[in-house]
Amino acid sequence: MDEQLRTEFNEWARAGKGESMERGHRPVGEQAIARMNVGSNARVLDVGCGSGWATRLLAGFAINGHVTGIDISDEMIRVAREASQSYANVDFEIASAEQLPFNDNEFTHAFSMESLYYYRNISKALSEIHRVLENGGLFCAVVDLYWENEATHQWIDDLNVPVELLSSEDYRSLFIDAGFTNIRDERLLDPRPVPDDYTSGSFKSREDFVKYREAGSLMIGGEVKK
Ligand SMILES: C[S@@+](CC[C@H](N)C(=O)[O-])C[C@H]1O[C@@H](n2cnc3c(N)ncnc32)[C@H](O)[C@@H]1O
């Protein structure tokens, strides 16, 4: 398990960033999840679930199924469990995406929001996600930090952990190498207006924030044929 990532994201969880990430990611995450056609009996994995907001959202679709959120940060998992007590069909585990504690073919769908580029070994994580998905399964990932979204590159120096800066073509190749088929990518836009008085936050200027919003989030989806 990567201690540097765990320590950093434990700090984020203690600082309340799990909840603020929900506010930031949800408008785009909802669009991605809507495209996944998660049925009532689905068994879903949320990889790098953070505070578990997407896990709970997915649980509303998989009402007769089950959703499992995993995260490398034990503090994020604590926050996620705390917020999910009223959900009968979700559970959370501390685990690395590169070593998933599940049997082959356990899930019908997998989702991951703003998590892939932190992994030390994205190829291994994608192979693991492919392994735990059944034949006909679907994986859908969303990232904001990617090559074509130039405004987000400023995050690289600000983050306390190393990240992978990949293009949509790089992600496509990694998905193919891990065994996924029918890969599709799409840009998803956050529909919220950019406040006139945006001064600080994740970007150095309002102009950068506007550029980030215009480029959108990169969604990559791939199917499993075994
Ligand atoms: C930017 S946060 C996004 C969290 C959540 N998906 C959301 O949208 O709010 C990235 C998450 O990925 C987790 N993470 C980073 N590396 C990981 C790994 N190798 N395995 C599992 N989770 C990891 C972090 O602990 C963190 O909670």
The ligand as an SDF file (V2000), in Angstrom:
LIG
                    3D

 27 29  0  0  0  0  0  0  0  0999 V2000
   -9.3460   13.4840   -5.6550 C   0  0  0  0  0  0  0  0  0  0  0  0
   -9.9400   12.2310   -4.5980 S   0  0  0  0  0  0  0  0  0  0  0  0
  -11.5240   11.8060   -5.3240 C   0  0  0  0  0  0  0  0  0  0  0  0
  -12.4270   11.0940   -4.3560 C   0  0  0  0  0  0  0  0  0  0  0  0
  -13.8450   10.7820   -4.8690 C   0  0  0  0  0  0  0  0  0  0  0  0
  -13.7970    9.8520   -5.9730 N   0  0  0  0  0  0  0  0  0  0  0  0
  -14.5700   12.0390   -5.2660 C   0  0  0  0  0  0  0  0  0  0  0  0
  -14.8610   12.2360   -6.4540 O   0  0  0  0  0  0  0  0  0  0  0  0
  -14.8700   12.8550   -4.3890 O   0  0  0  0  0  0  0  0  0  0  0  0
   -8.9260   10.8400   -5.0290 C   0  0  0  0  0  0  0  0  0  0  0  0
   -9.1800    9.6330   -4.1460 C   0  0  0  0  0  0  0  0  0  0  0  0
   -8.4350    8.5300   -4.6710 O   0  0  0  0  0  0  0  0  0  0  0  0
   -7.8710    7.8240   -3.5770 C   0  0  0  0  0  0  0  0  0  0  0  0
   -6.7020    7.0660   -4.0450 N   0  0  0  0  0  0  0  0  0  0  0  0
   -5.5100    7.5650   -4.4470 C   0  0  0  0  0  0  0  0  0  0  0  0
   -4.6880    6.5660   -4.8080 N   0  0  0  0  0  0  0  0  0  0  0  0
   -5.3780    5.4120   -4.6350 C   0  0  0  0  0  0  0  0  0  0  0  0
   -5.0780    4.0330   -4.8560 C   0  0  0  0  0  0  0  0  0  0  0  0
   -3.8930    3.6460   -5.3400 N   0  0  0  0  0  0  0  0  0  0  0  0
   -6.0140    3.1120   -4.5680 N   0  0  0  0  0  0  0  0  0  0  0  0
   -7.2320    3.5070   -4.0830 C   0  0  0  0  0  0  0  0  0  0  0  0
   -7.5800    4.7840   -3.8540 N   0  0  0  0  0  0  0  0  0  0  0  0
   -6.6610    5.7310   -4.1330 C   0  0  0  0  0  0  0  0  0  0  0  0
   -7.5330    8.9110   -2.5730 C   0  0  0  0  0  0  0  0  0  0  0  0
   -7.3510    8.4170   -1.2750 O   0  0  0  0  0  0  0  0  0  0  0  0
   -8.7100    9.8540   -2.7230 C   0  0  0  0  0  0  0  0  0  0  0  0
   -9.7650    9.5690   -1.8150 O   0  0  0  0  0  0  0  0  0  0  0  0
  1  2  1  0
  2  3  1  0
  2 10  1  0
  3  4  1  0
  4  5  1  0
  5  6  1  0
  5  7  1  0
  7  8  2  0
  7  9  1  0
 10 11  1  0
 11 12  1  0
 11 26  1  0
 12 13  1  0
 13 14  1  0
 13 24  1  0
 14 15  1  0
 14 23  1  0
 15 16  2  0
 16 17  1  0
 17 18  1  0
 17 23  2  0
 18 19  1  0
 18 20  2  0
 20 21  1  0
 21 22  2  0
 22 23  1  0
 24 25  1  0
 24 26  1  0
 26 27  1  0
M  CHG  2   2   1   9  -1
M  END
$$$$
